[in-house]
C-alpha cells in the first residue's frame, strides 16, 4: 500500500490522500486532531462523508474497506488565533492562522505594539481578498499580517507582540 497526498494546505482548508492498494483491504486510518482546529475535522471518501470516532488516544479514526484509488479528503477548519507565550502575563503574543505563524509587516514609527490593542487584535483582522493568509487590521492602515514563511532575507517583520511592556501606552481602540 502507498499513499499520495495532494494539497493546497495551509492556504486551503483541505488535503486529499489517494490510496494505492494491490487489493481491497479493511483497516482503520487514524488522523491526529490538531489543537488549532476551529471546528470539526471531517473526512470523506470519493466525495461521500465518512463516519468517524475519536479513539482513546484522541485520534480521529475511520474504519472502512479501502480499495485502489480511494480519495480521502480531510477538512481542517482554521481561523486566526493568538498564542500567549506567558499566559500569566498575557504576552508576548504571536498570531497564527491554524498552524501558520503570521508576522506583521509594519510601516509606522517605533513598533506596531504602540498602536494596537494586542489582546483584541484577532477580531479586527480581516482577510485580504485573493491573498490567502494575508490580513489587514481594521483601524490601523500601517500594519498587515502575512505568513512568516513569505518574508525574505532582510525584510523587517514583527513576530511577537508584547502587552507587558510599553505596548498598550498609545494603542488606538
Secondary structure, DSSP 8 states (H G I E B T S, - for coil): -EEEEEE-TTTSSEEEEEEE-SS-EEEEEEEE--TT-SS--EEEETTEE---EE-TTSEEEEEEEE-TT-EEEEE----EEEEESSTTTT-SEEEEETTEEEEEEE-SSS-GGGGS-GGG-GGGEEE-TTSTT-EEETTEEEEEEEEGGG--TT---B--B-SSSSTTSS---
